[in-house]
Each structure stands twice: as structure tokens, then as C-alpha cells.
């Protein structure tokens, strides 16, 4: 008698397959890390390089002092 072998096939969702393909591509991972670094730097920019309160945001060129 032949033994019946059942093979289980894992069905992956589209999101899971995309994640696996993304992780397998080292250039894409490095690019994503670079983008994440820039985004985090932009979010925490006031903490990284605080802007002084006494500095004006508008420069008045009409009232030049010699």
C-alpha cells in the first residue's frame, strides 16, 4: 500500500508576499531606512536644533541701520 502524504501549502496574503519581497531586497530596505531617518529628523527638528525665541522670523530690509 502506498502511503498518502499530505502536503500543507501556506497561503500568503498579498500584503505578506509584498513584505517578504521587500525584505529580500537590501536596496529597498536601505532606502526605507533613509526615508525614515529624514522623516524622524523632521518630526524632532525642534528638539534637535531649537530656534531661539528672540530671533524674528521676518527680516525687515526697509529699516537698515548703517
GIPE-V820692 format. One record per residue. N is the residue number from 1. D_FIRST is the distance of its C-alpha to the first C-alpha in Angstrom with 2 decimals. Layout:
N:D_FIRST  N:D_FIRST
//
This chain:
1:0.00  2:3.73  3:6.36  4:9.16  5:12.38  6:15.55  7:18.63  8:21.94  9:24.79  10:28.25  11:30.68  12:34.10  13:37.37  14:39.95  15:42.15  16:39.49  17:38.66  18:42.42  19:42.91  20:40.20  21:41.73  22:45.19  23:44.33  24:42.86  25:46.22  26:48.78  27:51.76  28:51.05  29:50.79  30:54.09  31:55.73  32:54.64  33:56.05  34:59.31  35:59.62  36:58.92  37:61.58  38:64.18  39:63.42  40:63.72  41:66.94  42:68.35  43:67.49  44:69.01  45:71.89  46:74.59  47:73.42  48:73.02  49:76.44  50:78.60  51:81.38  52:84.78  53:86.31  54:89.75  55:88.62  56:89.14  57:86.54  58:89.26  59:91.68  60:95.18  61:96.55  62:99.75  63:101.26  64:101.22  65:103.20  66:105.08
//
